[in-house]
Amino acid sequence: MKTRGILNALIGVWFTSAPWIIGFGDQSGALSLSTFFGLIQIIVSLWGSDKPGWNSWQNWVSVITGVWFVVFPFIYSLTNGEVWSSVILGLITIIFSLWNLGTNSDSKAID
């Protein structure tokens, strides 16, 4: 479970830096929201990485950031590469966060 939280945090790092790496840093709305939600994802992913179960609000916030990044490129009419990067990593975030939510706190699983 900690591994999924850390991977979600790394995806958040990508979303924070993507405007400059991919090249949509000239769109102020896309830049600020990608940075803001990326930072939120980093914080809640690390904070919730050891909090399993459906009552973990940190993992719910991470699900919401994943959904945001799936929808985000369509709101700002980003190009193909930007769309695929955001959608795929947003879906991975959602999957990892839901997986963490579904993890039983009493389980003795390694991850």
C-alpha positions as CSV (number, residue, x, y, z in Angstrom):
1,M,0.0,0.0,0.0
2,K,2.8,2.4,0.8
3,T,4.2,1.7,-2.7
4,R,1.0,2.8,-4.4
5,G,0.9,5.9,-2.3
6,I,4.5,6.8,-3.2
7,L,3.8,6.0,-6.9
8,N,0.7,8.4,-6.8
9,A,3.0,11.0,-5.2
10,L,5.5,10.6,-8.1
11,I,2.6,11.0,-10.5
12,G,1.7,14.2,-8.7
13,V,5.3,15.4,-9.2
14,W,4.9,14.8,-12.9
15,F,1.6,16.8,-13.0
16,T,3.3,19.6,-11.1
17,S,6.2,19.8,-13.6
18,A,4.3,18.7,-16.8
19,P,3.4,22.2,-17.9
20,W,7.0,23.0,-18.5
21,I,8.1,19.5,-19.7
22,I,5.3,18.9,-22.1
23,G,4.9,22.6,-23.1
24,F,1.6,24.0,-22.0
25,G,3.2,26.4,-19.5
26,D,2.0,29.3,-21.6
27,Q,-1.7,28.5,-20.7
28,S,-2.0,30.2,-17.4
29,G,-5.2,28.3,-16.3
30,A,-3.8,24.9,-17.3
31,L,-0.5,25.7,-15.7
32,S,-1.9,26.9,-12.3
33,L,-4.4,24.0,-12.0
34,S,-2.0,21.3,-13.0
35,T,0.5,22.7,-10.5
36,F,-2.1,23.1,-7.7
37,F,-3.7,19.6,-8.2
38,G,-0.3,18.0,-8.6
39,L,0.8,19.4,-5.2
40,I,-2.5,18.3,-3.6
41,Q,-1.9,14.8,-5.0
42,I,1.7,14.7,-3.7
43,I,0.5,15.7,-0.2
44,V,-2.5,13.5,0.2
45,S,-0.8,10.5,-1.5
46,L,2.1,10.6,1.0
47,W,-0.1,11.4,3.9
48,G,-2.6,8.6,3.1
49,S,0.0,6.0,2.1
50,D,-0.4,4.1,5.3
51,K,-4.1,4.7,5.9
52,P,-6.1,1.9,4.3
53,G,-9.8,1.5,4.2
54,W,-12.9,3.4,3.0
55,N,-12.6,6.0,5.8
56,S,-9.3,7.3,4.5
57,W,-10.2,10.8,3.3
58,Q,-6.7,11.3,1.9
59,N,-7.2,8.4,-0.6
60,W,-10.6,9.9,-1.5
61,V,-8.9,13.2,-2.3
62,S,-6.4,11.3,-4.4
63,V,-9.3,9.7,-6.3
64,I,-10.7,13.1,-7.0
65,T,-7.3,14.5,-8.2
66,G,-7.1,11.4,-10.5
67,V,-10.6,12.2,-11.9
68,W,-9.6,15.8,-12.4
69,F,-6.5,14.9,-14.4
70,V,-8.6,12.6,-16.6
71,V,-11.0,15.5,-17.4
72,F,-8.4,18.3,-17.3
73,P,-6.9,18.1,-20.8
74,F,-10.4,18.3,-22.4
75,I,-11.3,21.4,-20.5
76,Y,-8.2,23.2,-21.6
77,S,-8.1,21.7,-25.2
78,L,-4.6,20.4,-24.8
79,T,-2.8,18.5,-27.6
80,N,-2.7,14.7,-28.1
81,G,0.5,14.1,-26.1
82,E,-0.7,16.2,-23.2
83,V,-4.1,14.5,-23.3
84,W,-2.7,10.9,-23.2
85,S,-0.2,11.7,-20.5
86,S,-2.9,13.3,-18.3
87,V,-5.6,10.7,-18.9
88,I,-3.4,7.6,-18.5
89,L,-1.7,8.9,-15.3
90,G,-5.0,10.1,-14.0
91,L,-6.5,6.6,-14.5
92,I,-3.5,5.1,-12.7
93,T,-4.0,7.5,-9.8
94,I,-7.7,6.5,-9.6
95,I,-6.8,2.7,-9.7
96,F,-4.1,3.0,-7.0
97,S,-6.2,5.2,-4.8
98,L,-9.3,2.9,-5.0
99,W,-7.0,-0.1,-4.4
100,N,-5.8,1.7,-1.2
101,L,-9.3,2.4,-0.2
102,G,-10.3,-1.2,-0.7
103,T,-7.3,-2.5,1.3
104,N,-8.4,-3.9,4.7
105,S,-6.5,-2.3,7.6
106,D,-6.2,-5.7,9.3
107,S,-4.6,-7.5,6.3
108,K,-1.0,-8.6,6.6
109,A,-0.2,-8.0,2.9
110,I,3.2,-6.7,2.1
111,D,2.0,-4.0,-0.2
